[in-house]
């Protein structure tokens, strides 16, 4: 069984960049803006090199819920 390896991250929808641990890099927005999904806050999936917006269901990793 593998453990999930996530780091808190932010996304800038104007510049399409992700910031993780103080490092910013380009990352194209692939999700639709919708109720319950935050475009600017989420997690960086260190194993799959992917930004997952808070509230989004991701087919690879499953539903990410943060209280």
PQR file with spaces between the fields and no chain letter, atoms N, CA, C, O and H, PARSE charges and radii, in Angstrom:
ATOM       1  N    UNK     1       0.839   -1.176    0.000 -0.4000 1.5000
ATOM       2  CA   UNK     1       0.000    0.000    0.000 -0.0000 2.0000
ATOM       3  C    UNK     1       0.885    1.242    0.000  0.5500 1.7000
ATOM       4  O    UNK     1       1.816    1.350    0.798 -0.5500 1.4000
ATOM       5  N    UNK     2       0.593    2.164   -0.889 -0.4000 1.5000
ATOM       6  CA   UNK     2       1.389    3.379   -0.965 -0.0000 2.0000
ATOM       7  C    UNK     2       0.663    4.518   -0.260  0.5500 1.7000
ATOM       8  O    UNK     2      -0.566    4.542   -0.190 -0.5500 1.4000
ATOM       9  H    UNK     2      -0.163    2.076   -1.538  0.4000 1.0000
ATOM      10  N    UNK     3       1.445    5.462    0.260 -0.4000 1.5000
ATOM      11  CA   UNK     3       0.842    6.629    0.895 -0.0000 2.0000
ATOM      12  C    UNK     3       0.835    7.776   -0.099  0.5500 1.7000
ATOM      13  O    UNK     3       1.682    7.852   -0.989 -0.5500 1.4000
ATOM      14  H    UNK     3       2.443    5.443    0.203  0.4000 1.0000
ATOM      15  N    UNK     4      -0.131    8.666    0.063 -0.4000 1.5000
ATOM      16  CA   UNK     4      -0.239    9.814   -0.826 -0.0000 2.0000
ATOM      17  C    UNK     4       0.722   10.889   -0.353  0.5500 1.7000
ATOM      18  O    UNK     4       0.909   11.079    0.849 -0.5500 1.4000
ATOM      19  H    UNK     4      -0.819    8.605    0.786  0.4000 1.0000
ATOM      20  N    UNK     5       1.322   11.581   -1.283 -0.4000 1.5000
ATOM      21  CA   UNK     5       2.355   12.546   -0.985 -0.0000 2.0000
ATOM      22  C    UNK     5       1.937   13.911   -1.528  0.5500 1.7000
ATOM      23  O    UNK     5       2.238   14.251   -2.672 -0.5500 1.4000
ATOM      24  H    UNK     5       1.170   11.426   -2.260  0.4000 1.0000
ATOM      25  N    UNK     6       1.235   14.698   -0.692 -0.4000 1.5000
ATOM      26  CA   UNK     6       0.708   15.985   -1.108 -0.0000 2.0000
ATOM      27  C    UNK     6       1.344   17.126   -0.329  0.5500 1.7000
ATOM      28  O    UNK     6       1.710   16.971    0.836 -0.5500 1.4000
ATOM      29  H    UNK     6       0.991   14.422    0.238  0.4000 1.0000
ATOM      30  N    UNK     7       1.469   18.272   -0.987 -0.4000 1.5000
ATOM      31  CA   UNK     7       1.957   19.499   -0.363 -0.0000 2.0000
ATOM      32  C    UNK     7       0.954   20.598   -0.666  0.5500 1.7000
ATOM      33  O    UNK     7       0.471   20.700   -1.794 -0.5500 1.4000
ATOM      34  H    UNK     7       1.171   18.398   -1.933  0.4000 1.0000
ATOM      35  N    UNK     8       0.631   21.429    0.334 -0.4000 1.5000
ATOM      36  CA   UNK     8      -0.271   22.556    0.087 -0.0000 2.0000
ATOM      37  C    UNK     8       0.310   23.433   -1.007  0.5500 1.7000
ATOM      38  O    UNK     8       1.521   23.648   -1.075 -0.5500 1.4000
ATOM      39  H    UNK     8       1.023   21.346    1.250  0.4000 1.0000
ATOM      40  N    UNK     9      -0.573   23.939   -1.866 -0.4000 1.5000
ATOM      41  CA   UNK     9      -0.133   24.763   -2.994 -0.0000 2.0000
ATOM      42  C    UNK     9      -1.184   25.816   -3.311  0.5500 1.7000
ATOM      43  O    UNK     9      -2.343   25.693   -2.914 -0.5500 1.4000
ATOM      44  H    UNK     9      -1.556   23.764   -1.811  0.4000 1.0000
ATOM      45  N    UNK    10      -0.770   26.843   -4.025 -0.4000 1.5000
ATOM      46  CA   UNK    10      -1.699   27.867   -4.504 -0.0000 2.0000
ATOM      47  C    UNK    10      -1.587   27.966   -6.013  0.5500 1.7000
ATOM      48  O    UNK    10      -0.559   27.626   -6.599 -0.5500 1.4000
ATOM      49  H    UNK    10       0.171   26.943   -4.347  0.4000 1.0000
ATOM      50  N    UNK    11      -2.662   28.439   -6.635 -0.4000 1.5000
ATOM      51  CA   UNK    11      -2.703   28.566   -8.081 -0.0000 2.0000
ATOM      52  C    UNK    11      -3.131   29.976   -8.447  0.5500 1.7000
ATOM      53  O    UNK    11      -4.072   30.510   -7.860 -0.5500 1.4000
ATOM      54  H    UNK    11      -3.497   28.715   -6.159  0.4000 1.0000
ATOM      55  N    UNK    12      -2.454   30.580   -9.405 -0.4000 1.5000
ATOM      56  CA   UNK    12      -2.810   31.905   -9.911 -0.0000 2.0000
ATOM      57  C    UNK    12      -3.466   31.716  -11.274  0.5500 1.7000
ATOM      58  O    UNK    12      -2.801   31.371  -12.251 -0.5500 1.4000
ATOM      59  H    UNK    12      -1.689   30.145   -9.882  0.4000 1.0000
ATOM      60  N    UNK    13      -4.789   31.946  -11.331 -0.4000 1.5000
ATOM      61  CA   UNK    13      -5.512   31.708  -12.576 -0.0000 2.0000
ATOM      62  C    UNK    13      -5.169   32.723  -13.656  0.5500 1.7000
ATOM      63  O    UNK    13      -5.371   32.457  -14.841 -0.5500 1.4000
ATOM      64  H    UNK    13      -5.329   32.226  -10.537  0.4000 1.0000
ATOM      65  N    UNK    14      -4.649   33.891  -13.259 -0.4000 1.5000
ATOM      66  CA   UNK    14      -4.283   34.914  -14.255 -0.0000 2.0000
ATOM      67  C    UNK    14      -2.999   34.569  -14.996  0.5500 1.7000
ATOM      68  O    UNK    14      -2.886   34.821  -16.196 -0.5500 1.4000
ATOM      69  H    UNK    14      -4.485   34.107  -12.296  0.4000 1.0000
ATOM      70  N    UNK    15      -2.037   34.000  -14.293 -0.4000 1.5000
ATOM      71  CA   UNK    15      -0.752   33.675  -14.913 -0.0000 2.0000
ATOM      72  C    UNK    15      -0.587   32.178  -15.169  0.5500 1.7000
ATOM      73  O    UNK    15       0.405   31.751  -15.760 -0.5500 1.4000
ATOM      74  H    UNK    15      -2.129   33.796  -13.318  0.4000 1.0000
ATOM      75  N    UNK    16      -1.573   31.373  -14.718 -0.4000 1.5000
ATOM      76  CA   UNK    16      -1.511   29.912  -14.810 -0.0000 2.0000
ATOM      77  C    UNK    16      -0.194   29.379  -14.252  0.5500 1.7000
ATOM      78  O    UNK    16       0.563   28.676  -14.922 -0.5500 1.4000
ATOM      79  H    UNK    16      -2.379   31.720  -14.238  0.4000 1.0000
ATOM      80  N    UNK    17       0.045   29.749  -12.984 -0.4000 1.5000
ATOM      81  CA   UNK    17       1.231   29.267  -12.289 -0.0000 2.0000
ATOM      82  C    UNK    17       0.825   28.651  -10.954  0.5500 1.7000
ATOM      83  O    UNK    17      -0.176   29.035  -10.350 -0.5500 1.4000
ATOM      84  H    UNK    17      -0.569   30.320  -12.439  0.4000 1.0000
ATOM      85  N    UNK    18       1.623   27.690  -10.512 -0.4000 1.5000
ATOM      86  CA   UNK    18       1.451   27.036   -9.215 -0.0000 2.0000
ATOM      87  C    UNK    18       2.619   27.445   -8.328  0.5500 1.7000
ATOM      88  O    UNK    18       3.756   27.548   -8.791 -0.5500 1.4000
ATOM      89  H    UNK    18       2.436   27.378  -11.003  0.4000 1.0000
ATOM      90  N    UNK    19       2.330   27.678   -7.044 -0.4000 1.5000
ATOM      91  CA   UNK    19       3.385   27.926   -6.069 -0.0000 2.0000
ATOM      92  C    UNK    19       3.345   26.829   -5.022  0.5500 1.7000
ATOM      93  O    UNK    19       2.328   26.605   -4.366 -0.5500 1.4000
ATOM      94  H    UNK    19       1.407   27.594   -6.669  0.4000 1.0000
ATOM      95  N    UNK    20       4.486   26.144   -4.879 -0.4000 1.5000
ATOM      96  CA   UNK    20       4.640   25.047   -3.923 -0.0000 2.0000
ATOM      97  C    UNK    20       5.930   25.279   -3.159  0.5500 1.7000
ATOM      98  O    UNK    20       6.998   25.401   -3.760 -0.5500 1.4000
ATOM      99  H    UNK    20       5.312   26.325   -5.412  0.4000 1.0000
ATOM     100  N    UNK    21       5.838   25.340   -1.841 -0.4000 1.5000
ATOM     101  CA   UNK    21       7.034   25.548   -1.000 -0.0000 2.0000
ATOM     102  C    UNK    21       7.868   26.745   -1.458  0.5500 1.7000
ATOM     103  O    UNK    21       9.097   26.693   -1.421 -0.5500 1.4000
ATOM     104  H    UNK    21       4.971   25.241   -1.353  0.4000 1.0000
ATOM     105  N    UNK    22       7.211   27.818   -1.887 -0.4000 1.5000
ATOM     106  CA   UNK    22       7.906   29.037   -2.298 -0.0000 2.0000
ATOM     107  C    UNK    22       8.420   29.014   -3.733  0.5500 1.7000
ATOM     108  O    UNK    22       8.957   30.016   -4.206 -0.5500 1.4000
ATOM     109  H    UNK    22       6.212   27.860   -1.917  0.4000 1.0000
ATOM     110  N    UNK    23       8.269   27.904   -4.427 -0.4000 1.5000
ATOM     111  CA   UNK    23       8.699   27.796   -5.824 -0.0000 2.0000
ATOM     112  C    UNK    23       7.482   27.953   -6.732  0.5500 1.7000
ATOM     113  O    UNK    23       6.456   27.305   -6.521 -0.5500 1.4000
ATOM     114  H    UNK    23       7.833   27.090   -4.042  0.4000 1.0000
ATOM     115  N    UNK    24       7.598   28.815   -7.740 -0.4000 1.5000
ATOM     116  CA   UNK    24       6.502   29.071   -8.676 -0.0000 2.0000
ATOM     117  C    UNK    24       6.894   28.598  -10.064  0.5500 1.7000
ATOM     118  O    UNK    24       8.014   28.831  -10.520 -0.5500 1.4000
ATOM     119  H    UNK    24       8.431   29.341   -7.911  0.4000 1.0000
ATOM     120  N    UNK    25       5.959   27.932  -10.730 -0.4000 1.5000
ATOM     121  CA   UNK    25       6.220   27.453  -12.087 -0.0000 2.0000
ATOM     122  C    UNK    25       4.922   27.400  -12.872  0.5500 1.7000
ATOM     123  O    UNK    25       3.837   27.378  -12.293 -0.5500 1.4000
ATOM     124  H    UNK    25       5.049   27.743  -10.359  0.4000 1.0000
ATOM     125  N    UNK    26       5.039   27.380  -14.199 -0.4000 1.5000
ATOM     126  CA   UNK    26       3.872   27.354  -15.084 -0.0000 2.0000
ATOM     127  C    UNK    26       3.157   26.014  -14.981  0.5500 1.7000
ATOM     128  O    UNK    26       3.778   24.955  -14.893 -0.5500 1.4000
ATOM     129  H    UNK    26       5.921   27.398  -14.670  0.4000 1.0000
ATOM     130  N    UNK    27       1.821   26.100  -14.994 -0.4000 1.5000
ATOM     131  CA   UNK    27       1.017   24.885  -14.966 -0.0000 2.0000
ATOM     132  C    UNK    27      -0.359   25.235  -15.509  0.5500 1.7000
ATOM     133  O    UNK    27      -1.094   25.996  -14.879 -0.5500 1.4000
ATOM     134  H    UNK    27       1.317   26.960  -15.065  0.4000 1.0000
ATOM     135  N    UNK    28      -0.716   24.701  -16.653 -0.4000 1.5000
ATOM     136  CA   UNK    28      -1.980   25.015  -17.312 -0.0000 2.0000
ATOM     137  C    UNK    28      -3.192   24.538  -16.523  0.5500 1.7000
ATOM     138  O    UNK    28      -3.178   23.439  -15.969 -0.5500 1.4000
ATOM     139  H    UNK    28      -0.119   24.083  -17.165  0.4000 1.0000
ATOM     140  N    UNK    29      -4.234   25.350  -16.467 -0.4000 1.5000
ATOM     141  CA   UNK    29      -5.475   25.006  -15.764 -0.0000 2.0000
ATOM     142  C    UNK    29      -6.236   23.978  -16.590  0.5500 1.7000
ATOM     143  O    UNK    29      -6.588   24.244  -17.740 -0.5500 1.4000
ATOM     144  H    UNK    29      -4.246   26.243  -16.917  0.4000 1.0000
ATOM     145  N    UNK    30      -6.491   22.817  -16.019 -0.4000 1.5000
ATOM     146  CA   UNK    30      -7.159   21.725  -16.723 -0.0000 2.0000
ATOM     147  C    UNK    30      -8.575   21.461  -16.219  0.5500 1.7000
ATOM     148  O    UNK    30      -9.316   20.700  -16.842 -0.5500 1.4000
ATOM     149  H    UNK    30      -6.205   22.602  -15.085  0.4000 1.0000
ATOM     150  N    UNK    31      -8.965   22.076  -15.101 -0.4000 1.5000
ATOM     151  CA   UNK    31     -10.276   21.810  -14.513 -0.0000 2.0000
ATOM     152  C    UNK    31     -11.236   22.940  -14.825  0.5500 1.7000
ATOM     153  O    UNK    31     -10.823   24.056  -15.138 -0.5500 1.4000
ATOM     154  H    UNK    31      -8.364   22.694  -14.595  0.4000 1.0000
ATOM     155  N    UNK    32     -12.537   22.633  -14.734 -0.4000 1.5000
ATOM     156  CA   UNK    32     -13.572   23.639  -14.919 -0.0000 2.0000
ATOM     157  C    UNK    32     -13.836   24.321  -13.586  0.5500 1.7000
ATOM     158  O    UNK    32     -13.896   23.661  -12.549 -0.5500 1.4000
ATOM     159  H    UNK    32     -12.872   21.726  -14.480  0.4000 1.0000
ATOM     160  N    UNK    33     -13.992   25.634  -13.609 -0.4000 1.5000
ATOM     161  CA   UNK    33     -14.390   26.348  -12.400 -0.0000 2.0000
ATOM     162  C    UNK    33     -15.829   25.973  -12.099  0.5500 1.7000
ATOM     163  O    UNK    33     -16.677   25.991  -12.991 -0.5500 1.4000
ATOM     164  H    UNK    33     -13.943   26.170  -14.451  0.4000 1.0000
ATOM     165  N    UNK    34     -16.111   25.633  -10.843 -0.4000 1.5000
ATOM     166  CA   UNK    34     -17.447   25.182  -10.472 -0.0000 2.0000
ATOM     167  C    UNK    34     -17.653   25.340   -8.973  0.5500 1.7000
ATOM     168  O    UNK    34     -16.699   25.514   -8.215 -0.5500 1.4000
ATOM     169  H    UNK    34     -15.422   25.618  -10.118  0.4000 1.0000
ATOM     170  N    UNK    35     -18.921   25.276   -8.556 -0.4000 1.5000
ATOM     171  CA   UNK    35     -19.235   25.356   -7.133 -0.0000 2.0000
ATOM     172  C    UNK    35     -18.520   24.246   -6.381  0.5500 1.7000
ATOM     173  O    UNK    35     -18.477   23.103   -6.837 -0.5500 1.4000
ATOM     174  H    UNK    35     -19.696   25.135   -9.172  0.4000 1.0000
ATOM     175  N    UNK    36     -17.960   24.587   -5.232 -0.4000 1.5000
ATOM     176  CA   UNK    36     -17.299   23.593   -4.392 -0.0000 2.0000
ATOM     177  C    UNK    36     -15.851   23.345   -4.735  0.5500 1.7000
ATOM     178  O    UNK    36     -15.169   22.611   -4.019 -0.5500 1.4000
ATOM     179  H    UNK    36     -17.995   25.515   -4.862  0.4000 1.0000
ATOM     180  N    UNK    37     -15.358   23.935   -5.811 -0.4000 1.5000
ATOM     181  CA   UNK    37     -13.957   23.773   -6.206 -0.0000 2.0000
ATOM     182  C    UNK    37     -13.287   25.140   -6.150  0.5500 1.7000
ATOM     183  O    UNK    37     -13.739   26.087   -6.794 -0.5500 1.4000
ATOM     184  H    UNK    37     -15.911   24.531   -6.393  0.4000 1.0000
ATOM     185  N    UNK    38     -12.211   25.236   -5.379 -0.4000 1.5000
ATOM     186  CA   UNK    38     -11.472   26.494   -5.290 -0.0000 2.0000
ATOM     187  C    UNK    38     -10.377   26.521   -6.342  0.5500 1.7000
ATOM     188  O    UNK    38      -9.540   25.620   -6.399 -0.5500 1.4000
ATOM     189  H    UNK    38     -11.845   24.466   -4.857  0.4000 1.0000
ATOM     190  N    UNK    39     -10.382   27.553   -7.172 -0.4000 1.5000
ATOM     191  CA   UNK    39      -9.382   27.655   -8.237 -0.0000 2.0000
ATOM     192  C    UNK    39      -7.997   28.048   -7.720  0.5500 1.7000
ATOM     193  O    UNK    39      -6.994   27.758   -8.373 -0.5500 1.4000
ATOM     194  H    UNK    39     -11.062   28.285   -7.125  0.4000 1.0000
ATOM     195  N    UNK    40      -7.927   28.698   -6.567 -0.4000 1.5000
ATOM     196  CA   UNK    40      -6.657   29.263   -6.117 -0.0000 2.0000
ATOM     197  C    UNK    40      -5.979   28.504   -4.982  0.5500 1.7000
ATOM     198  O    UNK    40      -4.819   28.778   -4.672 -0.5500 1.4000
ATOM     199  H    UNK    40      -8.742   28.933   -6.036  0.4000 1.0000
ATOM     200  N    UNK    41      -6.671   27.562   -4.360 -0.4000 1.5000
ATOM     201  CA   UNK    41      -6.081   26.787   -3.272 -0.0000 2.0000
ATOM     202  C    UNK    41      -6.178   25.307   -3.590  0.5500 1.7000
ATOM     203  O    UNK    41      -7.132   24.853   -4.222 -0.5500 1.4000
ATOM     204  H    UNK    41      -7.613   27.340   -4.612  0.4000 1.0000
ATOM     205  N    UNK    42      -5.184   24.567   -3.146 -0.4000 1.5000
ATOM     206  CA   UNK    42      -5.234   23.135   -3.365 -0.0000 2.0000
ATOM     207  C    UNK    42      -3.972   22.453   -2.904  0.5500 1.7000
ATOM     208  O    UNK    42      -3.319   22.885   -1.954 -0.5500 1.4000
ATOM     209  H    UNK    42      -4.409   24.936   -2.632  0.4000 1.0000
ATOM     210  N    UNK    43      -3.637   21.374   -3.595 -0.4000 1.5000
ATOM     211  CA   UNK    43      -2.493   20.564   -3.216 -0.0000 2.0000
ATOM     212  C    UNK    43      -1.687   20.185   -4.449  0.5500 1.7000
ATOM     213  O    UNK    43      -2.228   20.011   -5.541 -0.5500 1.4000
ATOM     214  H    UNK    43      -4.167   21.023   -4.367  0.4000 1.0000
ATOM     215  N    UNK    44      -0.403   20.063   -4.251 -0.4000 1.5000
ATOM     216  CA   UNK    44       0.475   19.546   -5.280 -0.0000 2.0000
ATOM     217  C    UNK    44       0.680   18.066   -4.988  0.5500 1.7000
ATOM     218  O    UNK    44       1.115   17.698   -3.896 -0.5500 1.4000
ATOM     219  H    UNK    44       0.037   20.204   -3.364  0.4000 1.0000
ATOM     220  N    UNK    45       0.370   17.222   -5.956 -0.4000 1.5000
ATOM     221  CA   UNK    45       0.573   15.778   -5.860 -0.0000 2.0000
ATOM     222  C    UNK    45       2.014   15.510   -6.279  0.5500 1.7000
ATOM     223  O    UNK    45       2.340   15.532   -7.466 -0.5500 1.4000
ATOM     224  H    UNK    45       0.018   17.520   -6.843  0.4000 1.0000
ATOM     225  N    UNK    46       2.865   15.258   -5.300 -0.4000 1.5000
ATOM     226  CA   UNK    46       4.298   15.068   -5.557 -0.0000 2.0000
ATOM     227  C    UNK    46       4.597   13.821   -6.366  0.5500 1.7000
ATOM     228  O    UNK    46       5.607   13.768   -7.068 -0.5500 1.4000
ATOM     229  H    UNK    46       2.600   15.241   -4.336  0.4000 1.0000
ATOM     230  N    UNK    47       3.739   12.816   -6.281 -0.4000 1.5000
ATOM     231  CA   UNK    47       3.983   11.571   -7.015 -0.0000 2.0000
ATOM     232  C    UNK    47       3.631   11.694   -8.495  0.5500 1.7000
ATOM     233  O    UNK    47       4.304   11.115   -9.347 -0.5500 1.4000
ATOM     234  H    UNK    47       2.919   12.858   -5.711  0.4000 1.0000
ATOM     235  N    UNK    48       2.571   12.453   -8.799 -0.4000 1.5000
ATOM     236  CA   UNK    48       2.101   12.588  -10.181 -0.0000 2.0000
ATOM     237  C    UNK    48       2.364   13.959  -10.786  0.5500 1.7000
ATOM     238  O    UNK    48       1.945   14.226  -11.913 -0.5500 1.4000
ATOM     239  H    UNK    48       2.024   12.923   -8.106  0.4000 1.0000
ATOM     240  N    UNK    49       3.057   14.841  -10.050 -0.4000 1.5000
ATOM     241  CA   UNK    49       3.353   16.205  -10.522 -0.0000 2.0000
ATOM     242  C    UNK    49       2.110   16.884  -11.071  0.5500 1.7000
ATOM     243  O    UNK    49       2.044   17.249  -12.245 -0.5500 1.4000
ATOM     244  H    UNK    49       3.397   14.624   -9.135  0.4000 1.0000
ATOM     245  N    UNK    50       1.113   17.045  -10.184 -0.4000 1.5000
ATOM     246  CA   UNK    50      -0.171   17.575  -10.598 -0.0000 2.0000
ATOM     247  C    UNK    50      -0.762   18.458   -9.509  0.5500 1.7000
ATOM     248  O    UNK    50      -0.700   18.118   -8.327 -0.5500 1.4000
ATOM     249  H    UNK    50       1.167   16.749   -9.230  0.4000 1.0000
ATOM     250  N    UNK    51      -1.338   19.600   -9.907 -0.4000 1.5000
ATOM     251  CA   UNK    51      -2.064   20.454   -8.967 -0.0000 2.0000
ATOM     252  C    UNK    51      -3.497   19.965   -8.883  0.5500 1.7000
ATOM     253  O    UNK    51      -4.150   19.757   -9.906 -0.5500 1.4000
ATOM     254  H    UNK    51      -1.389   19.876  -10.867  0.4000 1.0000
ATOM     255  N    UNK    52      -3.986   19.780   -7.662 -0.4000 1.5000
ATOM     256  CA   UNK    52      -5.367   19.355   -7.445 -0.0000 2.0000
ATOM     257  C    UNK    52      -6.080   20.446   -6.665  0.5500 1.7000
ATOM     258  O    UNK    52      -5.781   20.654   -5.489 -0.5500 1.4000
ATOM     259  H    UNK    52      -3.455   19.949   -6.831  0.4000 1.0000
ATOM     260  N    UNK    53      -7.019   21.150   -7.294 -0.4000 1.5000
ATOM     261  CA   UNK    53      -7.746   22.201   -6.591 -0.0000 2.0000
ATOM     262  C    UNK    53      -8.557   21.626   -5.433  0.5500 1.7000
ATOM     263  O    UNK    53      -9.090   20.519   -5.517 -0.5500 1.4000
ATOM     264  H    UNK    53      -7.262   20.982   -8.249  0.4000 1.0000
ATOM     265  N    UNK    54      -8.638   22.392   -4.361 -0.4000 1.5000
ATOM     266  CA   UNK    54      -9.420   21.978   -3.200 -0.0000 2.0000
ATOM     267  C    UNK    54     -10.867   21.754   -3.631  0.5500 1.7000
ATOM     268  O    UNK    54     -11.498   22.649   -4.194 -0.5500 1.4000
ATOM     269  H    UNK    54      -8.205   23.290   -4.292  0.4000 1.0000
ATOM     270  N    UNK    55     -11.392   20.552   -3.361 -0.4000 1.5000
ATOM     271  CA   UNK    55     -12.771   20.226   -3.685 -0.0000 2.0000
ATOM     272  C    UNK    55     -12.955   19.459   -4.983  0.5500 1.7000
ATOM     273  O    UNK    55     -14.072   19.055   -5.305 -0.5500 1.4000
ATOM     274  H    UNK    55     -10.880   19.825   -2.903  0.4000 1.0000
ATOM     275  N    UNK    56     -11.882   19.252   -5.731 -0.4000 1.5000
ATOM     276  CA   UNK    56     -11.993   18.564   -7.021 -0.0000 2.0000
ATOM     277  C    UNK    56     -11.881   17.052   -6.847  0.5500 1.7000
ATOM     278  O    UNK    56     -11.081   16.570   -6.044 -0.5500 1.4000
ATOM     279  H    UNK    56     -10.974   19.580   -5.469  0.4000 1.0000
ATOM     280  N    UNK    57     -12.677   16.316   -7.593 -0.4000 1.5000
ATOM     281  CA   UNK    57     -12.523   14.871   -7.643 -0.0000 2.0000
ATOM     282  C    UNK    57     -11.493   14.566   -8.713  0.5500 1.7000
ATOM     283  O    UNK    57     -11.664   14.944   -9.872 -0.5500 1.4000
ATOM     284  H    UNK    57     -13.327   16.707   -8.244  0.4000 1.0000
ATOM     285  N    UNK    58     -10.445   13.897   -8.337 -0.4000 1.5000
ATOM     286  CA   UNK    58      -9.383   13.548   -9.262 -0.0000 2.0000
ATOM     287  C    UNK    58      -9.412   12.047   -9.499  0.5500 1.7000
ATOM     288  O    UNK    58      -9.328   11.276   -8.542 -0.5500 1.4000
ATOM     289  H    UNK    58     -10.305   13.590   -7.396  0.4000 1.0000
ATOM     290  N    UNK    59      -9.528   11.617  -10.733 -0.4000 1.5000
ATOM     291  CA   UNK    59      -9.667   10.201  -11.048 -0.0000 2.0000
ATOM     292  C    UNK    59      -8.458    9.372  -10.639  0.5500 1.7000
ATOM     293  O    UNK    59      -8.602    8.187  -10.341 -0.5500 1.4000
ATOM     294  H    UNK    59      -9.596   12.243  -11.510  0.4000 1.0000
ATOM     295  N    UNK    60      -7.268    9.970  -10.618 -0.4000 1.5000
ATOM     296  CA   UNK    60      -6.064    9.212  -10.280 -0.0000 2.0000
ATOM     297  C    UNK    60      -5.945    9.015   -8.772  0.5500 1.7000
ATOM     298  O    UNK    60      -5.652    7.913   -8.308 -0.5500 1.4000
ATOM     299  H    UNK    60      -7.152   10.933  -10.860  0.4000 1.0000
ATOM     300  N    UNK    61      -6.169   10.076   -8.012 -0.4000 1.5000
ATOM     301  CA   UNK    61      -5.903   10.016   -6.573 -0.0000 2.0000
ATOM     302  C    UNK    61      -7.148    9.908   -5.720  0.5500 1.7000
ATOM     303  O    UNK    61      -7.047    9.562   -4.543 -0.5500 1.4000
ATOM     304  H    UNK    61      -6.407   10.971   -8.388  0.4000 1.0000
ATOM     305  N    UNK    62      -8.326   10.193   -6.270 -0.4000 1.5000
ATOM     306  CA   UNK    62      -9.553   10.167   -5.488 -0.0000 2.0000
ATOM     307  C    UNK    62      -9.950   11.555   -5.021  0.5500 1.7000
ATOM     308  O    UNK    62      -9.318   12.551   -5.371 -0.5500 1.4000
ATOM     309  H    UNK    62      -8.408   10.474   -7.226  0.4000 1.0000
ATOM     310  N    UNK    63     -10.997   11.603   -4.234 -0.4000 1.5000
ATOM     311  CA   UNK    63     -11.536   12.865   -3.758 -0.0000 2.0000
ATOM     312  C    UNK    63     -10.662   13.437   -2.645  0.5500 1.7000
ATOM     313  O    UNK    63     -10.327   12.733   -1.693 -0.5500 1.4000
ATOM     314  H    UNK    63     -11.511   10.794   -3.949  0.4000 1.0000
ATOM     315  N    UNK    64     -10.303   14.685   -2.761 -0.4000 1.5000
ATOM     316  CA   UNK    64      -9.497   15.361   -1.757 -0.0000 2.0000
ATOM     317  C    UNK    64     -10.434   16.260   -0.958  0.5500 1.7000
ATOM     318  O    UNK    64     -11.048   17.164   -1.526 -0.5500 1.4000
ATOM     319  H    UNK    64     -10.576   15.257   -3.535  0.4000 1.0000
ATOM     320  N    UNK    65     -10.554   16.031    0.332 -0.4000 1.5000
ATOM     321  CA   UNK    65     -11.416   16.854    1.172 -0.0000 2.0000
ATOM     322  C    UNK    65     -10.593   17.442    2.310  0.5500 1.7000
ATOM     323  O    UNK    65      -9.900   16.722    3.030 -0.5500 1.4000
ATOM     324  H    UNK    65     -10.056   15.296    0.793  0.4000 1.0000
ATOM     325  N    UNK    66     -10.680   18.742    2.460 -0.4000 1.5000
ATOM     326  CA   UNK    66      -9.971   19.426    3.531 -0.0000 2.0000
ATOM     327  C    UNK    66     -10.982   20.210    4.337  0.5500 1.7000
ATOM     328  O    UNK    66     -11.726   21.016    3.778 -0.5500 1.4000
ATOM     329  H    UNK    66     -11.243   19.327    1.875  0.4000 1.0000
ATOM     330  N    UNK    67     -11.024   19.993    5.619 -0.4000 1.5000
ATOM     331  CA   UNK    67     -11.942   20.740    6.482 -0.0000 2.0000
ATOM     332  C    UNK    67     -11.389   22.102    6.825  0.5500 1.7000
ATOM     333  O    UNK    67     -12.033   22.866    7.544 -0.5500 1.4000
ATOM     334  H    UNK    67     -10.420   19.339    6.073  0.4000 1.0000
